[in-house]
Amino acid sequence: MRDMEFRLLGDYVELNQLLKLAGVCASGGAGKLRVAAGEVSVDGQVELRKTCKIRVGQVVRVDDLHIRVVGRGADGP
């Protein structure tokens, strides 16, 4: 299992966009297809909402990758 951190700059990121920004998919559209196929889970539950809002503290799993969403931190971006 691979782990990575995704630093969130706003309040949330849509799930399909997170997959694109994390390099899992080439586009948001490809991310939507992965979500619709039931290949993505959020906090241990399969997530079928393509534009689900992902916030700091959540963990997204796709294939053998865990994406932990973290905030900016006290020292900036």
C-alpha positions in Angstrom: 0.0 0.0 0.0 1.3 3.4 -1.0 0.5 6.5 1.1 0.6 10.1 0.0 -0.5 13.4 1.4 -2.6 15.9 -0.5 -2.4 19.5 0.8 -5.8 21.1 0.5 -5.6 24.9 0.0 -9.4 25.6 0.1 -12.3 24.3 2.1 -12.7 21.2 -0.1 -11.9 19.5 -3.3 -14.3 17.4 -5.4 -13.4 13.7 -5.5 -12.9 13.5 -9.2 -10.6 16.5 -9.2 -8.6 15.1 -6.3 -7.9 12.0 -8.3 -6.7 14.2 -11.2 -4.6 16.5 -9.0 -3.1 13.5 -7.2 -2.0 12.0 -10.5 -4.3 9.0 -10.3 -6.2 10.0 -13.5 -5.3 12.1 -16.5 -8.5 14.2 -16.2 -11.5 14.9 -14.0 -13.6 13.0 -16.5 -11.5 9.9 -16.0 -11.8 10.4 -12.3 -15.6 10.4 -12.6 -15.5 7.1 -14.4 -13.3 5.5 -11.7 -15.7 6.8 -9.0 -18.8 5.6 -10.9 -17.3 2.1 -11.3 -17.0 1.8 -7.5 -13.2 1.8 -7.5 -12.8 4.6 -5.0 -13.5 4.7 -1.3 -13.6 7.6 1.2 -12.9 6.9 4.9 -13.3 3.2 4.2 -16.7 3.4 2.4 -17.1 3.0 -1.4 -18.1 6.5 -2.7 -20.2 6.8 -5.8 -20.8 10.5 -5.8 -18.3 11.8 -8.4 -18.2 15.4 -7.1 -18.3 14.5 -3.4 -16.6 17.2 -1.3 -13.4 15.9 0.2 -12.2 17.9 3.2 -9.1 17.9 5.5 -8.8 14.7 7.6 -10.4 12.4 5.1 -8.6 9.5 3.4 -9.3 8.4 -0.1 -8.3 5.0 -1.4 -8.0 4.0 -5.0 -6.1 0.9 -6.1 -3.1 0.5 -3.7 -2.9 4.2 -2.9 -4.1 6.0 0.3 -4.5 9.7 -0.2 -4.6 11.5 3.2 -6.0 15.1 2.8 -4.2 17.6 5.0 -4.5 21.3 5.6 -2.0 24.1 5.0 -0.5 23.9 8.4 0.6 26.7 10.7 3.6 27.7 8.5 1.7 28.4 5.3 1.3 26.4 2.0 
